[in-house]
């Protein structure tokens, strides 16, 4: 289950700038609470935190940091 959650977090955050997760710190907290890997990387090395810093709504990047994401 945790492996699926990590893949889901990476896929959802990296799928599109307008993805709901990028605008919802609550969605990020729910996925990370379920065991999602906050440091998952796309093939090009982009992380959820990098995308949240650039495109995320209020609190999204902080929610990832609170869950242990690294810069």
Secondary structure by P-SEA (a helix, b strand, c coil): caaaaaaaaaaaaaccccccccccaaaaaaaaaacccccccccccccaaaaaacccccaaaaaaaaacccc
